[in-house]
Each structure stands twice: as structure tokens, then as C-alpha cells.
Amino acid sequence: SDLLPQGNDDMTGPIRKETSTESLSALLRIGLTRLCVPTCVDGKWEKIADTQLCPPELALFWTGHSARHDLPSFSLVFGVSKERSDYLGRWQVKEGSAQYALTARLAVQGIQTLVARSLVEGGPEGFQFDERDGLRAMHEFLEKTVDAEFAEEVVEKHKILQRSACGWVLGGRYVLPVELESWDTLNSVLDLTADDEKG
């Protein structure tokens, strides 16, 4: 919650007050309930007006820690080693180590890019993301808290990945951030961070 401002009364803008840890979970759930159902039209993702992806009954499925766990989990799914993934969430820099700080920044950026690209285009060979486990857990939660018919209806709206030769993907082409220049640079960053961690 550090540096995250609170919202005003109607949640249309921020106020000059820091969000507490307790408030963060509530804010995340409010945000989730305001999402529309996405759809892919001619290769571009759009929202379907006047729809709700996450009804209030589903909001409690996520905790304040859910979003924090996503990137580390995805990075391991797409083949990033635990050594490299451990850079995620490290807020303390080793004393006197400017090189470590630079390496950590590059590692995090590299992992973010790899995960984003893999979700759009497909992961490295042999590494694929499968959303079915998450959807199954969502269905079980709603079946217990509401009923099976409602669970089926809501879960269906969350099925957005498409089957392709590269596995389950969002589809389209991922544009590489300018800072990384090329996919070779990205691969180099991920490889070098592993070496740096060892030595």
C-alpha cells in the first residue's frame, strides 16, 4: 500500500492520503467489480459495455495478496528459474551493491516482459499457461457460496484464452518495450541475472 493514494468518496479520483493495508483489499475488490467482460474483435481486445466480469459474489474469491502472487507464479510457469524469480519483490538492496540494484531492475523488467509476451503469443517451447485450474477453483468457490448455475455463468465470462499451436494464449503480437531493444537482449538479461546471482 506504500505510496498508493486513497480514492475520493465516489472513487473517481485520488485524495492526498495514503491507503492502509486493510483498505487495499477492499479497493482491489471494488476495482474488480467495475471490470467489463472483454472480447477480441479482429485481433483487438475490447470491453463489452454494460457487462460485469466480476460480480460482487465473486469479489471475495481474491485476497489482497492475490495480485502480488501472480507474476512470480507466471514466471515459474514460463520457465524462469527460482533464482531469477527471487528478484521479484526484493525491496532491500544489498549494502554497497549498485551492481546488484541494476541487475535486479533488469531481471524484474525481463521477467515482466517474458510473462506478458508469453501470455499474448505463447510461452517458450515446453512451457505453457493453462487457466483451467484457476477457473475450476473459481467455479468451486461460487458453487459453494451461490449455486452451480451462477458459477457456470460467471466462469464462462472468464474464459478468454484461445487454443493455438503455442498453447493457450490471448492472441495477437506483443510489442517489446524500447528499453530492451530486441528479444536477444531480453534473453541475455535473464541469462546474466542467473550468473550474477550465483557469483
N, C-alpha and C positions, 0 to 999 in steps of 0.2 A: 504493500500500500504506500510505500515511500514515494513522495512527490506526486501522488495521484490526487487531484483535487476532488472535492465533493461536488455533486450536482446541485443545481438550484431546485426549488420546490417542484417545478413541473418537468425537471430533468431535460431541459432544453439547452443548458449551458453550465459551465463550472462556476464555483464560488471560491473565494480565497480562503479555503480551509482544507486541511489535509484529511483524506479518507482514513478512517480507522480500519484495522484488520477485520473487526467484526462487521463493519459496513460493506467491506469489499465483496463478500459472498452475496449479500443482498443486491448490490449493484450489478454484479455479473448476471444474476438471475433475472433482474429487470431487463437487462440488455438482451438476454436470450429470448425472452418472451416478445420482444419487439422485432425479431427477425422474420422476414417473409420467406416463403418457400422458394428456393432457387430453381431455375430451369435453364437448360442450354439450348439456345436458338441460333442456328447457323454458326456453331462453334464459339458463340459468346454467351457468357453466363449473365442472366438477368433475374430480377425478382418478380414473382407473381404478385401483383397488387392485391391488397385486402386478403392476404392469407397469413397464417401464423405457423411458423415452423415448430416453435416450442411452446405449447400451451402451458398455462400455469401448473397443471398437474404434473408436467414433466420437469419443471424447474428444479425441484428438489433432487433430481437424479444426479445433478452436478454439485460438487462442493467447491469451496473457494480454492482448493488445491488442484482441481481438475486440469485447468489450463496450464498450470506450471509443469504438470507431468507429461503433457502431450509431446513437446519437442524431444525430450530425452527418449521417450518411448518410440517415437517415429524414427529417430536417428539409429537406434539399435535394430529396428525392423529393416532399415535400408542398408545395413552392413557396416555402420560406423562402429569402430571398436569402443569398448568401455573406456579405455584410456582417453580417447578423443572426446567421447560423450561427457566425461567427467568435467570438462571445461565449462559445460553449461551450468549456470547457477553459482559459479565461483565468484563471490563478490570480494574476497580478500586477495590481494596481490602479494606474492612472496616479497618479503622485505628486500629492497635494493635491487629488484629484478625488473628492470624496464623491458628486457627481452621477453620475460615471461608474460608481462602485460600485453605486449604486442602479439605474441604467439597466441595467447588466449583469445584476443579480439578476432584475429584471423580465423582461429578454429571455430569460434561461435558463428561468425559470418559464413564460413564454409559449410558448416553443418546446416544452418538455416537454408542456404541456397540448395544444398543437396536434397533436403527434405521437401522443399517447395517444388523443385523440378521433378522429383520422383513421384509426388502426388499428382502432378499435371501430366507428365509424359510417361511415367513408369520408372521403377527403381532399377538399380544396377542388376545385371544378369544374376538370377538366383535369389533376388531379394524383392519381395512384393508385399504390398499392404493389403490386408483383407479386412473390410469393415464389418463382416458378418458377426464376429464375436461381440463387437460393441452394440450392434443392432439387436442381437439376441438378449444382451443384458438390459437394454432399454425396454424391450418387449416384456421381459420378466418383471421389471420394476412397475410398468404401467398395468400389467395384468394383475399384480397384487394390490396396487393402490386404487385402480379404477375397475376395468374389466378387459377381457380379451379382445372384444370388438374395437374398443377405443385404442388399445395398444396396437392392433394391426393397422388401423387408420393412420396413427401418428408415425409409426415406424416406416410406413410406406413413403412418407414425405421426406424421410432422411436418406433414402436410397438414391445417392447421386453419382456414385462411381460407375463407370462404364467398363465392360469387359473388353480387353484388347489383347494383342499379341504380347504386350509388355505387362500384362496383369490387369488389375483393377485401377483405373485412372480417372481423373477429372476430364481429361481430353484437352487438346489444344497444344500450344507450344509455349514453353517457359522462356521468358526473356531474361538473360543473365544480367545481374547488376553490373554497372560500369566499372565498379572498383575491382572486380575480379577479372575483367578483360576477356578471358576465354575459359573454356572448360578445362583446358590443360592447367591453367593457373589454379582453378578450384581443386583439381586432383592433387596438385603439388602442395597446396596449403594443407589439405587433410593428411597427406603422407608425412610432411615435415613436422606437423604438430605431434604425430606419434613418436617420431625420432626425438623431438625436443623433450617430450615427457619422460622418455627413458634416460636421457642423459643430462 
